[in-house]
Amino acid sequence: MTHDRNSDDVAGHGHGHGHGHESSGTFRSIVREIFAPHSHDAADSIDDVLESSTTGIRAVKISLIALGATAIAQLVIVAVSGSVALLADTIHNFSDALTAIPLWIAFALGRRAATRRYTYGYGRAEDLAGLFVVAMIALSALIAGIEAVRRLMDPIPVQHLGWVAAAGVVGFVGNELVALYRIRVGRQIGSAALVADGLHARTDGFTSLAVVIGAGGVALGFPLADPIVGLIITAAILVVLRSAARDVFRRLMDGVEPDFVVAAERALAQESGVVAVRSVKMRWIGHRLHADAELDIDPSTSLVDAHLLAHRAEHTLTHTVPKLSTALIHAYPAREPRGPYG
């Protein structure tokens, strides 16, 4: 006996999910949250598929406008100062703002209905966009590292220190605000790609912050401060890269949070009529979860009662596992011999 519940039926259910995490408020925990924010879902999660995709598109639009405004503000400072270095950094920020476009396309594709060829829909486009974001973070680390080493070997005098610092402050504030917004929305809708793009904005903010710190060091008579800080920021970007790459590649490899599987197994085992839980499988496709469960039930259960039991089990899963889009429940008589894969 098999029972399936699609996303339209699930929409509107409130999912409760407690993680048991507590913020310690220590400096170490704050730093860890900045460089590698945990990927669990926020309490105010958005569950409807279309609504969450719309929320993702809105986040991408707003962050694109914000980053564009930041780059334009830096461009004004470039015009006043005439700094070639600032011009290069501004062009870099413009190009980084455009990384939001692949995500925009992915969220739009994710709203399209499934077809006979793409039977699970187009949600995987979001994970592919996440790969592009990870590549951009890696490129940022490479450029920052090469530039820092080059300046250590061949120091270049930094001119217009005041304007350089001002541009750095503008870049840091703009990118960090966008990073916080993208990461928050990405957690709400369960999008690893949007969280990765938020981390990408954070790496750009780090680069701008390095400009400020380096300018301060030069002003205090320590010209090597600029490349040294650049190397430190490169290391910070690599830490962010590790976190973003881990989350995106886990999605591509159908990795899910183990807590979700454990919670689902426990909830299903407590259902009346369930003798044992054979297996629970889950996979993320974009920012939605799909589940497949096999249950052993009392062999004397009638077909009608087995159908009702599977329906209850599906209902339990939708209230236990956040972001669950579809649940396929297979119910077998408990004494039925298991196959080679059962």
C-alpha positions in Angstrom: 0.0 0.0 0.0 1.5 3.4 -1.1 0.3 6.9 -0.2 1.6 10.1 -1.7 0.9 13.7 -0.7 1.9 16.5 -3.0 3.0 20.0 -2.2 -0.4 21.6 -2.8 -1.9 19.5 0.0 0.9 20.2 2.3 0.8 24.0 1.9 -0.5 25.8 4.9 0.5 23.3 7.6 2.7 24.8 10.3 5.8 22.8 10.9 7.3 22.9 14.4 11.0 22.1 14.6 13.1 22.6 17.7 16.9 22.4 17.2 17.9 22.7 20.8 20.6 25.2 20.0 21.3 28.0 22.4 23.4 31.0 21.7 26.3 31.3 24.1 26.9 34.9 23.3 30.6 34.4 23.4 33.0 35.9 20.9 33.9 32.5 19.6 30.2 31.6 18.8 29.7 35.0 17.1 32.8 34.5 14.9 31.6 30.9 14.1 28.2 32.2 13.1 29.8 34.9 10.8 32.1 32.5 9.0 30.0 29.3 9.0 26.4 30.0 9.9 24.5 26.8 10.8 22.2 25.6 8.1 19.2 24.7 10.2 15.9 26.4 9.4 14.6 29.5 11.1 11.6 29.4 13.3 9.6 31.6 10.9 10.2 29.3 8.0 8.2 29.7 4.8 6.6 26.4 3.7 4.6 27.0 0.5 6.7 26.2 -2.6 5.5 29.1 -4.7 5.6 31.5 -1.8 9.1 30.5 -0.9 10.3 30.9 -4.5 8.7 34.3 -4.7 10.4 35.2 -1.4 13.8 34.1 -2.9 13.3 36.2 -6.0 12.4 39.2 -3.9 15.5 38.7 -1.8 17.7 38.5 -5.0 16.1 41.7 -6.4 16.5 43.7 -3.2 20.1 42.6 -2.7 20.9 43.3 -6.4 19.6 46.8 -6.0 21.5 47.3 -2.7 24.8 46.0 -4.1 24.3 48.1 -7.2 23.8 51.2 -5.0 26.9 50.4 -3.0 29.0 50.1 -6.2 27.6 53.4 -7.5 28.5 55.1 -4.2 32.0 53.8 -4.5 32.1 55.0 -8.1 31.3 58.5 -6.9 34.3 58.3 -4.5 36.5 57.0 -7.3 35.5 60.0 -9.4 36.4 62.4 -6.6 39.7 60.7 -5.6 40.9 59.5 -9.0 42.2 56.3 -7.5 42.8 53.5 -10.0 42.8 50.9 -7.2 39.4 52.0 -6.0 38.1 51.8 -9.6 39.3 48.2 -9.9 37.5 47.4 -6.6 34.3 49.1 -7.7 34.3 47.2 -11.0 34.8 44.0 -8.9 31.7 44.9 -6.8 29.6 45.5 -9.9 30.5 42.1 -11.2 29.8 40.4 -7.9 26.4 42.1 -7.7 25.5 40.3 -11.0 26.0 36.9 -9.4 22.4 37.4 -8.2 21.1 36.9 -11.7 21.8 33.1 -11.9 19.9 32.7 -8.6 17.1 34.8 -9.9 16.8 32.6 -13.0 17.0 29.4 -10.8 14.2 30.6 -8.5 12.1 31.5 -11.5 12.7 28.0 -13.0 11.9 26.4 -9.7 8.3 27.7 -10.0 7.7 25.9 -13.2 5.5 22.7 -13.1 7.1 19.3 -13.4 7.1 17.7 -16.9 7.4 14.2 -18.2 11.1 14.8 -18.7 11.8 16.7 -15.5 9.4 14.7 -13.2 10.7 16.3 -10.0 10.5 19.8 -11.5 13.3 22.4 -11.9 14.3 22.9 -8.3 17.8 21.5 -9.0 18.6 24.6 -11.0 18.9 26.4 -7.7 21.7 24.0 -6.6 23.5 24.5 -9.9 23.4 28.2 -9.3 24.9 27.6 -5.9 27.9 26.0 -7.7 28.4 29.2 -9.6 28.3 31.2 -6.4 30.9 28.9 -4.8 33.1 29.4 -7.9 32.9 33.1 -7.5 33.9 32.9 -3.8 36.9 30.8 -4.8 37.8 33.4 -7.4 37.6 36.1 -4.9 40.0 34.2 -2.6 42.4 33.6 -5.5 42.4 37.3 -6.6 42.8 38.6 -3.0 45.7 36.2 -2.3 47.5 37.0 -5.5 47.2 40.7 -5.0 48.3 40.5 -1.3 51.4 38.4 -2.3 52.2 40.8 -5.2 52.1 43.8 -2.9 54.3 42.1 -0.3 56.9 41.4 -2.9 56.6 44.7 -4.7 55.0 47.3 -2.3 52.9 50.0 -4.0 52.3 53.3 -2.2 48.7 53.8 -1.3 47.4 57.2 -2.2 44.3 59.2 -1.1 44.1 57.3 2.2 41.0 59.1 3.4 39.0 58.3 0.2 40.3 54.8 0.2 39.0 54.3 3.8 35.7 55.9 2.9 35.2 53.6 -0.1 36.1 50.6 2.1 33.5 51.6 4.8 30.8 52.0 2.1 31.7 48.6 0.6 31.8 46.8 3.9 28.5 48.2 5.2 26.7 47.6 1.9 27.9 44.0 1.4 27.4 43.0 5.1 23.8 44.2 5.1 23.1 42.3 1.9 24.9 39.2 3.4 22.7 39.3 6.6 19.6 39.6 4.5 20.4 36.8 2.0 21.5 34.4 4.7 18.3 35.1 6.8 16.0 34.6 3.8 18.0 31.6 2.6 17.5 29.9 6.0 13.8 30.7 6.0 13.1 29.1 2.7 15.8 26.4 3.0 18.0 27.6 0.1 21.6 26.6 0.4 22.4 28.5 -2.8 21.0 31.8 -1.4 22.9 31.3 1.9 26.0 30.7 -0.2 25.4 33.9 -2.1 25.0 35.7 1.2 28.4 34.4 2.2 29.7 35.6 -1.1 28.6 39.1 -0.3 30.2 38.7 3.1 33.6 37.9 1.5 33.3 41.1 -0.6 32.6 43.0 2.7 35.7 41.4 4.2 37.7 42.7 1.2 36.4 46.2 1.7 37.1 46.0 5.4 40.7 45.0 4.6 40.9 48.2 2.6 40.0 50.3 5.6 42.3 48.5 8.0 45.2 48.6 5.5 44.7 52.3 4.9 44.8 52.8 8.7 48.0 50.9 9.0 49.6 52.9 6.1 48.5 56.2 7.7 50.3 55.1 11.0 53.5 54.5 9.1 53.3 50.8 8.5 53.1 50.4 4.6 53.1 46.6 4.7 49.8 46.6 6.7 47.8 46.6 3.4 49.2 43.3 2.0 49.3 41.6 5.4 45.7 42.4 6.1 45.0 41.2 2.5 46.5 37.8 3.4 44.4 37.6 6.6 41.3 38.4 4.6 42.2 35.7 2.1 42.3 33.1 4.8 38.9 34.4 6.1 37.4 34.0 2.6 38.8 30.4 2.4 36.9 29.6 5.7 33.7 31.0 4.2 34.4 29.1 1.0 34.6 25.8 2.9 31.2 26.4 4.6 29.5 27.4 1.3 31.0 24.6 -0.7 30.1 22.0 1.9 26.4 23.1 2.0 26.0 23.3 -1.8 27.8 20.0 -2.5 25.7 18.2 0.2 22.6 19.3 -1.6 23.9 18.1 -4.9 24.8 14.7 -3.3 21.2 14.5 -1.8 22.6 15.0 1.7 20.1 16.0 4.4 20.3 17.0 8.0 20.5 13.7 10.0 18.2 15.2 12.7 15.4 15.3 10.1 15.7 11.6 9.4 15.9 10.7 13.1 12.9 12.8 13.9 10.9 11.3 11.0 11.8 7.7 12.1 10.7 8.4 15.7 7.5 10.0 14.7 6.6 7.2 12.3 7.4 4.5 14.8 4.9 6.1 17.2 2.1 5.9 14.8 -0.7 3.5 15.7 -0.5 0.3 13.7 3.1 0.7 12.7 5.1 -2.4 13.7 8.5 -1.1 12.5 10.0 1.6 10.2 12.0 -0.1 7.5 13.6 3.0 6.0 13.3 6.7 5.6 14.9 8.5 2.7 15.0 12.2 2.0 16.5 14.5 -0.5 16.6 18.3 -1.1 15.6 19.5 -4.6 16.3 23.2 -4.5 14.8 24.5 -1.3 12.1 21.7 -0.9 12.4 18.3 0.8 11.1 15.1 -0.6 10.6 12.0 1.6 10.1 8.2 0.9 9.3 5.9 3.9 8.7 2.2 4.1 6.7 0.9 7.1 5.9 -2.6 8.4 2.3 -2.7 9.6 0.1 -5.3 11.3 -0.6 -8.0 8.6 -4.3 -8.2 9.7 -4.8 -4.5 8.7 -7.4 -4.1 6.0 -6.7 -2.3 2.8 -8.8 0.7 3.8 -7.2 0.9 7.2 -3.8 0.6 5.7 -4.6 3.5 3.4 -5.7 5.6 6.4 -2.6 4.6 8.3 -0.4 5.8 5.4 -2.4 9.0 5.3 -1.8 9.6 9.0 1.9 8.8 8.6 2.2 11.3 5.8 0.4 13.9 7.9 2.8 13.2 10.7 5.8 13.7 8.5 4.6 17.1 7.2 4.3 18.3 10.8 7.7 16.8 11.9 10.0 17.7 9.0 10.3 21.3 7.9 10.1 22.2 4.2 8.7 18.8 3.3 7.1 19.1 -0.2 6.1 15.5 -0.9 5.9 12.3 1.2 5.6 8.8 -0.4 4.6 6.2 2.2 4.9 2.4 1.5 3.1 0.1 3.9 3.9 -3.6 4.0 2.5 -6.5 6.1 5.0 -7.1 8.9 5.5 -10.8 8.1 6.1 -10.2 4.3 9.6 -11.4 3.4 11.9 -8.5 2.5 13.5 -8.3 -0.9 17.2 -7.9 -1.6 17.0 -4.2 -1.0 14.5 -4.3 1.9 
